[in-house]
Amino acid sequence: MENGSNRPRQPCGMSSGRESRQRSVALLFPGTGAQHARMAAGLYGHEPVFTRAVDAVLDLLGPEGGAVRADWLTREPAPPLDADERAAPLLFAVDYAMGRLVESWGVRPAAYLGHSMGECVAAVLAGVLSLADAVMLLRERVGAQRAVPPGGMLAVAATPAELSGYLGDGVVVGALNAPRHTVLSGPERALRVVERRLAADGRTSRRLATRTPYHSPALAPVAHGTETLLRTVRRSAPRRPLYSAYLARPVREEDVLSARFWAEQPTAPVLFWPTLDRLLGDGDRLLVEAGPGQSLTVLARGHRAVRSGRSAVIGTLPARALGPEEDRRAVRAARARLAAEGLLGAPGHSGVLPVDAPVS
């Protein structure tokens, strides 16, 4: 918070800025690479809304969901975090549960924006897809990915134009997260070559926690396999604006009704920064990252609308696993900030985390 403010001290993960105007809430949902061991585990069994939402997702997966839950809650999970058969459903479940938790406080989001797989979570909360259909789609995608040759994703501190000379042999731009935050995606061998070249050229890069080259042509078989399934899935117009990071704008009815639009998302680049720019250009927002880590929070802090104070951004969970108490503290802090901005509904929605809870 600004010096001299009589509001609670601003906790980690919250942006500063002017507080004079009413902002509308936009929920942000992180995607592949945001997962980490025991993400949000401190809320499971402690926060009923969160727990029921996680269980709703994992129960739809049958026995596999039980295995995902067990791996999540143990201190030494057997599959690594880049094993998508575990990471993808758990990340979906945590994103969905955090969105439901925030809404249970009486928050009525004016918009939703998901990054990569987070767009499916956003589509559920916006009323476009049912939870059962979204989980079925997730399950189908994860199953189809087993036939995709090993690959990966590489975050690079550079613009797409600066990286044009590194592309080829299946390596493409998989995501534009910020003006100088580009993600490359491609087959493992070719990506290793690019990684070595970047290091030799003095460019900073970091591997994402995945073995799948999401948002690249390598996922074309997954897109083809799920398009037929999607033609059987009912899709509805969003109850509130759903900003698509594949279109860099709110979805329209023709987008929602297109099976190909949904099917081709694993092969299409994520245009997070242009979409965020459109979202913040459409109104002053309090952006709330509903999911593990604070990757989208960090990216949004760099936008001019947030830097100027017209909009703001908060996380709902710690940037990394710090234990159950820190998970709960982060949620209390987020709720306190929403309360301070007058964005909560009637009290008693959650019944667990009081509005006047300490923020640090």
N, C-alpha and C positions, 0 to 999 in steps of 0.2 A: 504494500500500500504506500501511498505518498506520505512523506513526512508531514506530521501534524494531523493526520487522519485519526478520528476516534474509533475507527473500525478495528476488528481484530488484526493482529500482525499477519502479513501475507505469508502463507506457507510456501514450501518448495513446490514448484510446478505451476505457480500462478503468475500471470503476467501483471505488470504494473500499468498504470495509465489513469487518465481522468475517469472519474466515477459519476459524472454529473448527469448522464443521459441514460434512459432506459434502453437496454439491449434485449434482443430476442435470443433465445438459446438455440444453438445448432450442435447436435451431437456428432462427434467424429469417432469412427471405428477403425482402429489399426488393423493391418493385415500381416501377411507373411513376413517373418523376421522380427516381429514384436514379441514373440513368445520367449519366456524364460522359465526356469525351473520354479515350481510352486507359485506361479503367478496368481495372485489374488486368493491363494489357499487360506489365508487368514480370515476370509469372509465366509468360507464354506462351513456350515453348521453354526455360524454366529449370526449371520444376517439372513433371516428367513426368505425374503424376496429373492436375493441372490441365489441362495441354495436351491430353491424350487426351480428357478430358471435354468441353472446348470443341470439339474436332474432332468428337467423336461427335454433338454437337448440330448443328453447322454442316454436317456431311456429310449429315445427314438432310434438309437444305434444298436439296441439289443445287447448281447453279450460283449460286443466290442466296446460299447460305451462303458460297461463296468470295468473293463481292462484299462480304458483311458482314465477313468476316475481313480483307480488304484495307483496307476503310475504317477498321476498328478499329485496325490496326497502323500506318497512315500517320499522319504528324504533322498533316496537314491534310485531314481527311475531307471529301468532297464533300457528302454529305447532312448537314443539320443534325441535332443531337441530338434535336430534337423530331419528326423524321421517323420515324414508328412502324414503317415497313417495315424500317428498319435498327435502330432502338433496341430494339424488342421482342425480336427473336430474339437479339440480342447480350446484352441484360440477362438473358434466360432462360439463355443459355449460361454467363455468368459466375456467376450464382447457383448453377446446377447444379454447375459445376466447383468452386466454393468449398465447397459442401456435400460433394462427393466427396473433396476434399482433406482437409477436417477429419476425415471418417470414415476416410480412409486412415491416419491416425495411430493408429488403434485406438480412437477415440472412438465410443461407442455412445449416440447421443442417446436420451433418454427421451421426447422430444416434438418435433414440428415445427410451426412457425407461419409462414405466408407472408402478405405484404401484397400485395393486388391480384394481379397476375400471379405473384407469388412463391408463391401457394397452389398453382399447378400444379407448380412445382418441388418444393415440399414434398410434394405428392401422389406424385410420382415416387420421391423418396427414401423415402417411407413405404410404398412398394409398392402404392399404389392404382392408379396408371397406369403403363404402360410408357413408357420414354423416347420410343420411336417414336410412340406414340399421342399423347403430350403435345405433341410437336413438330408432329405433323399437326394437332392442334387449334389450336395457336398459329398455324400457317400459315393455316388456314382463317379464324381470327378476323381476322388482319391483312389478309387479302385482302378480307374482307367489310367491314372498316372503311373501305375506300377509297370506298364509297358513302355514308358518313356525312358530313353537312355539317360544315365546320370548326367546331371548338370548342376548349375548353381546360379547365384545372383551376386553381384559385386557393386557395392555403393562407392561412388567416386566423387571426390570434391572437384567437379568440373562441369562445364556446360555441355550439352549434347554436341554442339558444333566443335568444341575442343576435342571431343572423343571420336569424331568421325573417322579418323585414321586408324582407330583400334577395332573398328567394326568389321565383320566378315566371318566366314567359316561358321555361321550360325549364331554369332554373338551380335545382339541387337540392343537398342535402348529399350529397357523394360519398364522404366518409370522415370518421370520427371517430378521430383519431390520438391525442389526449390531451384532458383536460378543457377546455383552452383552445387546442386546435389542430384546427381544422375545415377540411376541404377542400370547396370548392364546385366544381361541375361543370356545364357547360352550353354552349349554342351561343355562338359567338364574339361576335356582336354584343351579345347580352344580357349575356354575361360582362363585356364592356368597360364596359357601363353600370354594372354592380355594382361593378366595380373603381374607377370614378370616384367612385361614391357612398361607397364605403368610405374612399377617400382624403380626400374632403371631410369625412367624419365623424371623421377622425383615427384610423382603424383601420389596423393594419398588415396588409399582404397581400403575397403573393409568387406569381408564376406558376410552375407546374410545367412541366418540359420535355416538353410533349406538345401536339399539335394535335388530339387526340381527347378528347371529353367523356366519359371513362370513368366508369362507375358512375352513369350517368344514363339516363333513358328514350330518349335519342337512340341508344343502342346496341341497342335492341330488335330491329332487323333482323338484327344480328349474332347475337343470342341465338336467334332463330327459325331462322336458317340453320345454326347449329351443332348444334341439338338433334337433328336427323335423323342427322347424322354421329355424334353421341355414342351413339346407340342401337346403333351397330355396334361400339363400343369396349368392350373388356373392362375391367371395373373390379373390384378385389379389396379385401377388408377390409384396413385398414392394419396393417402388422407392428408398428408402434409408434404411439402416439396422434398423430393429426393434428388440430390445433386449427384450426377454420375461422373466418376473420375475417368470414365472412358469416353465421355462426350464433352466434358468441361462445361456442363450446363445442367439445369434440371431436366429430368426425363419427361418426355411427352407420352401421350397415349400410344402413339405408334411404336415408340421404343419399348414400352411395357409389353405390348402385344406381340413383339417380334421374338420368336424363339431364337433366332440367330443372334440377336443382340446379347442375350444372356449366355448362349452357348460359346460365343467367341471371346468372352472376357478373359479366359486363361491365355489367349494368344495375343491380346491387344495390349498396348502400352498403357500404364496408369498415368494419367495426366493430373496428378494431385495438385500441383501448384497452380496451373490455369483454372482448375475447378475451385480451389480455395479463393483465388482472386475474384472469380465470378460470385461466389457465395458472399464474400465480404463487400463486394461492390453493390450487392443487392440490399444491403442494410447493415446497421451496426449490430454486432453479435457478441454474445458471450459463448465462445467455443468451448465445449466440454468434451474432452477425450475420454470416451467410455470404453476402456480396455486396458490391457497390461502395458506397463512402461509409459513413457512420455515422448515417444518419437514424433508424433504429430503435433504435440504441444510445442516441442522445440522448433519444428519447422514453421509453425504458425507464428511464433514469436518474431520471426524475421520478416513478416509481411508488414507493409507500411501502415495498414489500417490498425494493426496491433501496436506497432511502435509509436504511432501518433496518439494512442489512447482511445480512439473512436471505438475499437473493438478490443476484446481481451480473450485470453485463453487460460483454461485450467485443466490439470490432469485430475483423475480420480483415484489413481494408484501410484505407488512409488515408481521411480525410474528403473529400479531393479529390485530383486527379492531382498527384503531387509527383515523379514519375519512377520508373524501374524499381527503384532501390535502396530507395526508401521502400515500394514494394509488398512487396518481399521482407522488409524489416525489420518491417513490420506483421504479416506472416504468422509470422515467427519469434517475435515478441512474443506473439501469440495462442497459439502452440503451447507456449511456455514457461509461460504462465499455466495452461493446461490440465494441463501436467505438474506444476506446483506444487500443483495441487488434486488430484493423483492420478487424473486422468480419462483418461489415455492408456492404450492397451492395450500389447501386446508391442512392443518397439522394432523399427525396421526397416520399418515400413509404408510410409513415403515414401522413405526413403533419401537425401533431399536436404537437409531442414531438421532438423538435430540438435536434440534436446530441450534441450541445454545451450547453445543459441545465445544470443548476447547479446540483451537486450531493448531496448536503446537505443543 
